[in-house]
C-alpha cells in the first residue's frame, strides 16, 4: 500500500471535516466517526487517486458505505447496542428561556440524532446524505445498491419518522420538571415521592471503570437514589441526547458524572449515569458554571 500523492492528501484534508460530520450524523459517535474517516483514508491509499475524477463524491460514497456497514453490524448485535453504543451528546440547557433560538437549535440537533437512532440503516443513510448534506439520490442509490426511486422512498419514509419523533420545547420543560422532582426527592430521602416519579420498570444503567451495571425496578432504583443523595458536587442542567440531564464536577473541575434521563408519561423510565473517567473524557462537556 502506497501513500496518496501530496495533492490527494491535501484534497482529503480539505474534505476531512465534512466527512467527519457525515459520519457523526450517521453513527452518533465521535469515536466511530473518526474511525470511519480514517478507514476512508486507508482506502484512498489503496487507490490510484489520479484516476478518481470526483474525489469529494468518491470519499462521500466510501464513508457512506463504511457507516452503512457499521449500522448493519449494530443491528446484527442488538445485545451490545447499549454497552458499546454511541457516547452521550451533551449540550447546555436553558429551561428558563426556551424561546432562545440558540438553545432550541441545540436541542433540535440533539433530538434529531436521537430520532435517527430509530431509523433503519438504509433510511438513516438516505435521510442524512440527502436532507442534511444534499447528496443527489443517484449517488445515494449507488451507495445502497438500489435505484434512485428506491433511495427517494427511503428518504421520504425517514423524513416522516423524523417529523413524528420531534419533541417540542414544551415537552422538554415537562420532562425537566419530572427530573427536578426526582432530584429533590432524592435529596430529601423521600422514598414515596421517588416511587411516584419513577416508572415501575425503570432501568438504571451505570457506566463505571469496571464495566456496565444495570438496576431494574423502581424500588431498587429509589433505594439507590436515597443512598447517593448526600454526595455533594457542583451540578449543571444540560441536554443529553436531546433529553434532560445533569453534569457534575469534582472540586478541582474534573467531570464527575453525566446523568441522562428518559421520561415518558410523567415518569422516569430510564436513567443512565456515566461515571467512567475514560468515557467522560470522550464527551464534549460544557465548562463548570
N, C-alpha and C positions, 0 to 999 in steps of 0.2 A: 504494500500500500504506500503510495507516494503522497506527499503533501500537496494540497491545491496550489496553484500558482499564486503569486502575490496579488494579482488582480482579482482572482476568485476569492481569496481570503479577505481582501478589502470589501468586496461586494457582500460577502457573508456577514461581516461585522456590521455593515450598513443595514442589514436585514435582521440582525440578532434580536433587537428589542421587539420588533413586530412579531417575529416568530415566537418569542417567549410569551408575548401577550396572547397570541393564538393558542398556544399550548396550555397556558394557565387557565383560560376560559374553557378549554376542552376538558382539562383534568382536575381543575380546582385545587392544585397543589403547586406551590413554588418549586419544591424539590423535583417533583415529577416533570414539571415544565422544563426545568434546566436539563434534566436527563434527556428529554425529547429533543431539545435543541442541540445538545451535544451529540446525540445519535445522528441527527441530520448532518452535522459537520463531518462525522466519520464517514457517512455515506457519500458526501460530496468528495471526500478524499479518495474514494474508490472510483470516482468518475473522471472522465475527460471533460473538465469544466468548459473547455473551449467549444465543445460540441453542444452545450446547453444554451439554446437561443434565448430563453426567458428564465434567468436564474431565480428571480423572486417567485415566479409561479412554480418553478420546479421545487424550490425549498418549501413553499406552502403545501404542495402536494405531498412531499416526503413527511413533513411534520404532521400533516393531517392523517396520513396512513399510520404513522407511529402512534399517535394519540388514539386512533380508532382501535388499533390492536390492544393498547393498554386498557381502554374502556371495556372491550370484549373480554379481556382476561379478568377484569374485576367482576364482570357478570358471571363468569365461569367459576369464580371462587367467592361466593357471597359470604361465606363464613369468615373471610378475612377482611371484609369491607370496612369494618369499624376499626379494628386494631391497626390496620395498615392504610387506612383511608387518608384523605387529604387533611392538611393541617387546618385548624380553625382560622377563619378570616375575621380579623378584629378591626373595628373602626370606632372612633369616638361617637358617642350618642349624646344628643341634647334634647331630652324629653320635654324640657320646658319651652322649646322653640321649634315645634315640628314643622312650622311653615318655612323654616330656614332652608333655602334651596340647596345649599351645600350638604346639610345633614340629610335631606331627602335623597339627594343624588347618591350619597354614600350608601344609604340603607337600601335603595333600589338596586344598586350594583351588587351588594352583598346578597340581597334576597334573590336576585337573578341567578347567582351561582348556586344557591340552594335549590331553586326550581330546576335548574339544569341537571341536577343530580337525579331527578325523577325521569329524565328522558332516556330513551334507548340510545345506544352508541351512534347509530346512523342518524337519528333525529337530532342528536346533540351536534354532531359534526355539521349537518346541513344548516342548522339554525345559526350556529356560531360563525361559520365561514361566510354565509350569505348575509345574514342580518347584522352582524357585528363587524365584518371585515370586507363586505361587498365582493366576495369571490363569486364569479359567474357560475351559474348552475351547471353549465357544460363541464367546467373543471371539477365541481363537486361530484358530479356523476361519475367522472373518471376515477376519482379517489375512491368512491364507494363501489365501483364496478356496476353501476346502474345507469339507466337512461336519464337524460336531462329532465324529462317529465317526472320520473320517479323521485329525483332529487328535489324537485319543486314541491311534490306532495309531502315528502318528509319534512321539509322546512315549514310548510303550511301547518302540518299537524303539530309540530313542535311549537310553533308560534301560538296556536290556540292553547296549548297546555301552559305555556309561559304566562299568557294573559290571565288564565284561570288561576294560576298559582301566585300571582302578585298579591302582596299584603298591603293594604292602605295604612297610612300613618296612624289612624285611629286604632286599628288592631294592635299596632306596635305599642301604643300607650297603654292599652288594656293589659297586654302581656307584661309590660313593665310593672304595672300595679300589682299583678299577681306575684311577681318575683319579689317586689318590695315587701309584700305581706309575708312571704316565706322567710325572708331575711330577718324581718322584725320579730317574727315568732321564734326563730332560731336564737336570736339574741336574748329574748325573754325566757327561753326554755319552755315555751307554751306548746306542749305536745299536742293538745287538741286542735289548736289553730294550725299546726303543721299538717296534721292529718286532713284538715279541711281543704288546704290548698294543694295537697299532693294527690295525684290520681292513685287509686288503689294499686295499680300495676306499674307505678313509676319505676323507671330504670335509672340508676346512678352508675356512671362509669368513671373510674379514676384512672388516669394515665400517670403511672408512677415510674421511677427509675428502674424498678424491678419487673415491670410489666403492667398489664391492664387488670383491674379488679372491678367486678360488676356486682352491684347490690340491687335486688329486686324487691318491690313491695313498699307501700307507704310506711308501714310500721317500722321496718328496718331502716329506711332512709331517714325517717323522722328522728329515730333514736340517734343515728349518726350525726344528724344536723345539730341536735341538742349537745352532743358530746364535744363538737368542734366549735360551738358558738362563741366560746370565750377567747378564741385565738385572735389576738389583735393584729391588725395590719392596715396599711393605707390602701384604700379601695377607690375605684372609679367605675362608674357605669359606662359600658361600651355596648356596641353591637357585635355579636359573634355569629357569623354565618347569617346575618340579617335579623337575628332574634336577640332578645335581651341577654346581657351577660355582664360579668364583673371581671376586672383585672385587679389583682392585689400585688403589693410590693413589700419586700423586706425593708428594714430601716435604712439600709445602705443604697436603696434604689433599685436593687436587683429584682426582677419579676419573681413573685412567689407562686402565683396560680392564675389560671384563666378559668372562669366558670361560665358555662353556656347552658341556657335553659330552653327547653321545648315546652310551650304552653298551648293547650287546646281545651276549649270549652271552659275556660276559667280555672283550670287546674294544671299543675306542672306534671307533664308526662315523662320528661326526661331531663336529667342533669348530667353534664359532662364536666369534669374537673381535670385540667391538665396541670400536673404537679412536677412532671419530669423536666428538670432543668435543660436537658439536651433538646427536648421538644419545644420548650418555651423559647429557647434561643433561635429556633427557626421561624418564630412568629414575628410579624411586623407589628409591634405593640406601641401604643402611644407612650409619651414620656409621662412620668408620675406627675399628677396635678399638684 
